[in-house]
Amino acid sequence: MERKIHTIDATDQILGRLAVRIANLLHGKNKPGFLPYQDLGDSVIVKNVAKLKVTGKKLEQKMYYSFSGYLGSMKETPLKKMMAEKPDRVLKIAVYGMLPKNKLRAKMMKRLKIE
């Protein structure tokens, strides 16, 4: 099994559509011998993540939540603030949610490099 390295330029690309492309490459759905229970995907390097586009009113309305488990500790961060501070984290969260929810997901995410 040979893993290729795909380099993607994120300039002026829409967040969700780019995340789908990356998830398919990491999962190996573009290969003829694809099997959902095997990790046959490639490595992906993404550049210029800060120049991603978001459509609609998502910049103002979309929220990211974090909860430590303590009462009253749930924090919410709007997409606009997250894109300003950590645009790479926004893309990672989007790709993470599109990968299969099993033990292979962590291995696939290790092959995603964001520059």
DAMO-V230049 format. One record per pair of residues at least 12 apart in sequence whose ideal C-beta (glycine too) atoms are under 10 Angstrom apart, sorted by the first residue. I is the first residue (numbers start at 1). GAP is how many residues later the second one is. Records with the same first field share a line. If there is no record, write none. Layout:
I: GAP ; GAP
This chain:
1: 27 ; 30 ; 32 ; 37 ; 38 ; 39 ; 40
2: 38 ; 40
3: 25 ; 36 ; 37 ; 38 ; 39 ; 40 ; 108
4: 21 ; 26 ; 27 ; 37 ; 38 ; 39 ; 40
5: 37 ; 38 ; 39 ; 40 ; 106 ; 108
6: 15 ; 16 ; 19 ; 20 ; 24 ; 35 ; 36 ; 37 ; 38 ; 39 ; 40 ; 105
7: 36 ; 37 ; 38 ; 39 ; 40 ; 106 ; 108
8: 13 ; 14 ; 17 ; 36 ; 37 ; 38 ; 39 ; 40 ; 41 ; 106
9: 36 ; 37 ; 38 ; 39 ; 40 ; 42
10: 12 ; 36 ; 37 ; 38 ; 39 ; 40 ; 41 ; 42 ; 43 ; 77 ; 78 ; 81 ; 104 ; 105
11: 36 ; 37 ; 38 ; 39 ; 40 ; 41 ; 42
12: 36 ; 39 ; 40 ; 41
13: 33 ; 35 ; 36 ; 38 ; 39 ; 40
14: 38 ; 39 ; 40 ; 41
15: 34 ; 37 ; 38 ; 39 ; 40 ; 43 ; 47 ; 64 ; 68 ; 72 ; 75 ; 76 ; 79
16: 38 ; 39 ; 42 ; 78 ; 82
17: 36 ; 38
18: 28 ; 31 ; 34 ; 35 ; 73 ; 76 ; 77
19: 27 ; 33 ; 71 ; 72 ; 73 ; 74 ; 75 ; 76 ; 77 ; 78 ; 79 ; 80
20: 74 ; 75 ; 78
21: 23 ; 25 ; 74
22: 19 ; 22 ; 24 ; 69 ; 70 ; 72 ; 73 ; 76 ; 77 ; 86 ; 90 ; 92
23: 18 ; 21 ; 71 ; 72 ; 73 ; 74 ; 75 ; 76 ; 77 ; 85 ; 89
24: 17 ; 18 ; 20 ; 74 ; 75
25: 16 ; 17 ; 18 ; 19 ; 70 ; 83 ; 86 ; 87
26: 13 ; 15 ; 16 ; 17 ; 18 ; 69 ; 72 ; 73 ; 78 ; 79 ; 81 ; 82 ; 83 ; 84 ; 85 ; 86
27: 12 ; 13 ; 14 ; 15 ; 71 ; 72 ; 73 ; 77 ; 78 ; 81
28: 12 ; 13 ; 14 ; 80
29: 12
30: 12
36: 64 ; 66 ; 68
37: 63 ; 65 ; 67
38: 66
39: 61 ; 64 ; 65 ; 66 ; 68 ; 69 ; 72
41: 58 ; 63 ; 66 ; 67 ; 70 ; 71
42: 69
43: 65 ; 67 ; 68 ; 69 ; 70
44: 51 ; 64 ; 67 ; 68 ; 69 ; 70
45: 66 ; 67 ; 68 ; 69 ; 70
46: 42 ; 45 ; 46 ; 49 ; 66 ; 67 ; 68 ; 69
47: 66 ; 67 ; 68
48: 39 ; 66 ; 67
49: 34 ; 37 ; 38 ; 39 ; 40 ; 41 ; 42 ; 43 ; 65 ; 66
50: 33 ; 34 ; 36 ; 37 ; 38 ; 40
51: 36
52: 31 ; 35 ; 36 ; 38 ; 39 ; 42
54: 25 ; 26 ; 29 ; 36
58: 20 ; 21 ; 22 ; 25
59: 19 ; 20 ; 21 ; 22 ; 23 ; 24
60: 18 ; 19 ; 20
61: 17 ; 18 ; 19
62: 15 ; 16 ; 17 ; 18 ; 20 ; 21 ; 28
63: 12 ; 13 ; 14 ; 15 ; 16 ; 18 ; 19
64: 12 ; 13 ; 14 ; 15 ; 17 ; 18 ; 25 ; 26 ; 29
65: 12
77: 12
87: 27
88: 24 ; 25 ; 26 ; 27
89: 25
91: 21 ; 23
92: 17 ; 20 ; 22
95: 13 ; 14 ; 17 ; 19
96: 12 ; 13 ; 16
99: 13
